[in-house]
Amino acid sequence: MRASRLISVLLLLQTRGRLTARQLAEELEVSVRTIYRDVEELSASGIPVYADRGSSGGFQLVEGYRTRLTGLTPEEAEALFLSGYPGPAAELGLGTVLAAAQLKVLAALPQELRGRASRIRQRFHLDAPGWFQQQEAAVHLQPIAEAVWSDRRLFMRYRRGSDDALVERTVDPLGVVLKGGVWYMVARADSNLRTYRVSRIAELTLLEDRFDRPEEFDLAEYWVQSVSAYQESIPTFPAVVRMRPEAGWKLSTALGTTQATAAIEAAGAPDAGGWLILRLTLENMDDAEMDMLMLGADAIVLEPAELRDRVAGAAARTAGLYSNGRE
């Protein structure tokens, strides 16, 4: 505990400059007397920290001194590289900043921790923007993570998505991905890379057999390509919708921020009636009907005719229920 506090004192002085004993004590929730003892110990260990007396005084490091982050534990180093979200950072224009920051931290880490941080980026990937909103149970996630980390094979009985049949598979687990509240395992099966939904695993056994991880495999790169291929395989159809500009947040809720923002920006200025004409790409008629109903009276489907009729019919049935009162 004390070693961790000493590192915290050192990093606070390095990042904030001169701080008083009381400021350090409040920051770390300890007594002023404890701070004085900690500073004495840092100085005795060779850290160039000194005190300025007087009302404007305080503790500070010798100008130009920078510490290397050798105080990170292995678990902290791993967590540092598990907590990043490269996708949203790139969308905010911070992708290169995030990459540069991680490289600087990697350079400052000792060799042992540097290797562990790099390993976790190759095995665990968080894809923050969601396809779906539900949170799925992932009963077998812990042994999968253990297998991914230790390069051990897994035997599983998996409920296939196409026909719900149970199939048996022995796989080499290469990585785990969290996408919109749903966990996926990326694994090699019969020399082919496949993606398995963790919630569809009925039974799982962690085997003693180990496998050689392919050196060229990059989990984040594979996932981006896999998502792109999946999205291209989904049948879609174009739709034209007239929407009030103030209902943009509803469209974001229905279709996601990325598509909604792109459609609104492409629409340009409102028409003479103050409405936006949006050109959307929707996936299937059933989901499209629900998405358009979420817009309520703030949007009108113009094309295709089938979707327009379905939304109008659903709205009419709903209005009928209200006009007839409760049954």
SULRA-V686759 format. One record per residue. N is the residue number from 1. SS is DSSP state (2 for helix, 1 for strand, 0 for the rest). PSI is psi in degrees with one decimal (NA if undefined). D_FIRST is the distance of its C-alpha to the first C-alpha in Angstrom with 1 decimal. Layout:
n/ss/psi/d_first
N/SS/PSI/D_FIRST
N/SS/PSI/D_FIRST
This chain:
n/ss/psi/d_first
1/0/-44.3/0.0
2/2/-38.9/3.8
3/2/-40.9/5.5
4/2/-38.3/5.3
5/2/-38.1/6.4
6/2/-42.3/8.8
7/2/-38.8/10.2
8/2/-42.5/10.7
9/2/-45.6/12.6
10/2/-45.3/14.5
11/2/-33.4/15.5
12/2/-43.8/16.5
13/2/-34.7/18.7
14/2/-38.5/20.1
15/2/-28.1/21.1
16/2/-9.9/22.2
17/0/-141.9/23.5
18/0/131.2/23.7
19/1/143.2/21.5
20/0/165.1/21.7
21/2/-37.5/19.0
22/2/-39.0/19.8
23/2/-43.3/19.6
24/2/-40.9/16.1
25/2/-42.6/15.1
26/2/-38.6/16.9
27/2/-40.2/15.4
28/2/-1.3/11.7
29/0/48.6/12.9
30/0/177.4/12.1
31/0/158.5/14.9
32/2/-37.8/17.0
33/2/-38.9/16.6
34/2/-38.8/12.8
35/2/-42.2/13.8
36/2/-41.0/16.5
37/2/-40.8/14.4
38/2/-42.3/12.1
39/2/-39.9/15.4
40/2/-40.6/16.9
41/2/-39.0/14.4
42/2/-44.1/15.0
43/2/-40.5/18.6
44/2/-26.6/18.7
45/0/2.6/17.3
46/0/1.9/20.2
47/0/125.7/19.1
48/0/71.3/22.2
49/1/137.5/20.9
50/1/165.8/23.3
51/1/138.0/24.2
52/1/129.1/27.4
53/0/166.0/28.9
54/0/176.3/30.9
55/0/-30.5/30.9
56/0/14.8/30.2
57/0/-169.0/27.7
58/1/-175.1/23.9
59/1/145.2/21.5
60/1/162.5/22.4
61/1/154.5/22.5
62/0/136.3/25.7
63/0/132.9/27.9
64/0/-10.9/27.9
65/0/132.3/24.5
66/0/133.4/22.7
67/0/149.0/19.5
68/0/149.4/19.6
69/0/53.4/16.9
70/0/-4.6/15.7
71/0/-7.8/12.0
72/0/133.5/13.0
73/0/163.2/12.3
74/2/-40.5/15.7
75/2/-37.9/15.2
76/2/-39.8/14.4
77/2/-39.0/17.4
78/2/-44.0/19.5
79/2/-34.6/18.8
80/2/-40.2/19.7
81/2/-1.5/23.1
82/2/-19.0/23.6
83/0/-2.4/23.2
84/0/153.9/26.1
85/0/83.5/29.6
86/2/-32.0/32.1
87/2/-57.9/35.1
88/2/-34.9/34.6
89/2/-40.2/33.3
90/2/-39.9/36.6
91/2/-29.4/38.6
92/0/1.6/37.0
93/0/16.2/38.0
94/0/12.1/34.4
95/2/-47.3/34.7
96/2/-32.2/35.0
97/2/-44.1/32.2
98/2/-44.8/29.8
99/2/-42.5/31.0
100/2/-39.3/30.7
101/2/-42.2/27.1
102/2/-37.2/26.1
103/2/-39.9/28.1
104/2/-40.9/26.3
105/2/-41.9/22.9
106/2/-41.2/24.3
107/2/-29.5/25.7
108/2/-17.4/22.4
109/0/148.5/20.6
110/0/160.2/20.8
111/2/-40.9/23.7
112/2/-48.2/21.8
113/2/-30.4/19.9
114/2/-42.4/23.1
115/2/-40.0/25.1
116/2/-40.1/22.8
117/2/-39.9/22.9
118/2/-37.9/26.7
119/2/-40.6/27.2
120/2/-30.5/25.7
121/2/-26.8/28.0
122/2/-13.2/30.9
123/2/-20.3/30.3
124/1/129.9/29.0
125/1/130.0/30.8
126/1/117.7/30.6
127/1/96.3/33.9
128/0/-45.7/33.4
129/0/132.6/37.0
130/0/146.6/38.4
131/0/-42.0/41.8
132/0/166.6/41.3
133/0/-17.8/39.4
134/0/150.8/39.0
135/0/120.3/35.8
136/0/145.6/36.7
137/0/136.4/35.3
138/0/76.7/33.9
139/0/-37.5/33.9
140/0/15.9/33.7
141/2/-40.5/31.1
142/2/-49.7/28.3
143/2/-30.5/30.6
144/2/-45.5/32.0
145/2/-40.0/28.7
146/2/-41.8/28.1
147/2/-41.3/31.6
148/2/-42.2/31.2
149/2/-35.8/28.1
150/2/5.2/29.6
151/0/49.2/33.2
152/1/145.2/34.8
153/1/158.0/37.9
154/1/142.5/38.4
155/1/133.2/41.5
156/1/155.8/42.1
157/1/118.8/44.8
158/1/133.8/44.8
159/1/106.2/46.8
160/0/137.5/48.8
161/0/-30.4/49.0
162/0/-39.7/52.7
163/0/6.6/54.1
164/0/16.4/51.3
165/0/146.5/52.2
166/1/126.4/49.8
167/1/153.9/49.6
168/1/137.3/47.8
169/1/139.1/45.8
170/1/120.3/43.8
171/1/159.1/41.7
172/1/103.0/39.3
173/1/123.4/36.4
174/1/-21.6/35.5
175/1/164.6/33.4
176/1/137.3/32.4
177/1/134.7/33.3
178/1/118.4/32.6
179/1/107.4/35.6
180/0/41.3/36.1
181/0/1.2/34.4
182/1/130.7/36.2
183/1/137.8/34.6
184/1/147.6/36.6
185/1/127.3/36.5
186/1/124.6/38.1
187/1/160.0/39.6
188/1/124.5/42.4
189/1/120.6/45.2
190/0/44.5/48.4
191/0/5.6/47.5
192/1/144.0/47.2
193/1/131.8/44.2
194/1/156.9/43.9
195/1/127.5/41.8
196/1/134.5/41.2
197/1/121.0/40.1
198/2/-35.7/37.4
199/2/-14.9/38.9
200/2/-1.2/42.2
201/1/117.1/40.9
202/1/-41.6/42.4
203/1/148.0/41.1
204/1/136.8/38.7
205/1/126.4/38.1
206/1/115.7/35.6
207/1/161.3/37.7
208/1/-21.0/36.9
209/1/137.7/39.0
210/1/159.4/37.2
211/0/159.9/38.7
212/0/119.2/38.8
213/0/130.3/37.2
214/0/125.1/39.7
215/0/-30.6/38.4
216/0/-6.3/40.3
217/0/129.7/38.8
218/0/113.7/36.9
219/2/-48.3/35.6
220/2/-41.6/35.6
221/2/-43.4/39.1
222/2/-42.4/40.4
223/2/-42.4/39.3
224/2/-44.5/40.9
225/2/-38.0/44.1
226/2/-44.3/44.0
227/2/-43.0/43.6
228/2/-44.2/46.5
229/2/-39.5/48.7
230/2/-44.7/48.1
231/2/-36.0/48.9
232/2/-24.9/52.0
233/2/-14.9/53.2
234/0/126.5/53.1
235/0/133.4/56.6
236/0/167.6/56.8
237/1/150.7/59.5
238/1/150.5/60.0
239/1/148.9/60.3
240/1/126.8/61.4
241/1/136.1/59.9
242/1/121.5/60.9
243/1/145.0/57.9
244/1/136.5/57.3
245/2/-34.4/54.8
246/2/-7.4/52.6
247/2/14.9/52.0
248/2/-35.3/49.9
249/2/-31.7/46.8
250/2/-39.9/48.7
251/2/-38.1/49.6
252/2/-38.6/46.0
253/2/-39.4/45.0
254/2/-44.5/47.9
255/2/-9.6/47.8
256/0/149.4/44.4
257/2/-40.4/43.6
258/2/-53.1/44.6
259/2/-40.3/48.1
260/2/-45.0/48.7
261/2/-43.7/47.9
262/2/-42.0/50.0
263/2/-40.9/52.9
264/2/-41.6/52.9
265/2/-38.0/52.7
266/2/-24.8/55.6
267/2/-28.7/57.7
268/0/-145.2/58.1
269/0/152.2/59.8
270/0/157.3/60.8
271/0/-173.0/64.5
272/0/-27.7/67.1
273/0/0.9/65.9
274/0/14.4/62.3
275/1/154.6/61.0
276/1/141.5/59.1
277/1/110.0/60.7
278/1/138.9/57.9
279/1/113.2/58.4
280/1/158.2/55.9
281/1/113.5/55.3
282/1/157.2/54.8
283/0/-50.9/54.1
284/0/159.4/56.3
285/2/-39.1/58.6
286/2/-49.7/56.8
287/2/-38.3/53.5
288/2/-38.4/55.3
289/2/-46.3/57.2
290/2/-40.3/54.0
291/2/-43.8/52.4
292/2/-33.8/55.5
293/2/-27.4/55.7
294/0/-22.9/52.2
295/0/-15.0/53.8
296/2/-137.3/56.3
297/2/6.8/59.0
298/2/4.3/57.3
299/1/152.7/58.6
300/1/126.3/61.8
301/1/124.3/62.1
302/1/-41.0/65.0
303/1/149.9/64.8
304/0/165.3/65.1
305/2/-37.2/67.6
306/2/-44.6/66.1
307/2/-41.8/62.7
308/2/-45.7/64.5
309/2/-39.6/66.6
310/2/-42.9/63.7
311/2/-43.2/61.6
312/2/-40.1/64.8
313/2/-42.9/65.6
314/2/-40.3/62.2
315/2/-40.2/62.3
316/2/-41.1/65.8
317/2/-39.6/64.8
318/2/-45.0/61.9
319/2/-36.9/64.2
320/2/-39.3/66.7
321/2/-41.8/64.3
322/2/-37.6/63.6
323/2/-28.4/67.2
324/2/-7.1/68.4
325/0/-178.8/65.7
326/0/140.4/63.7
327/0/NA/65.3
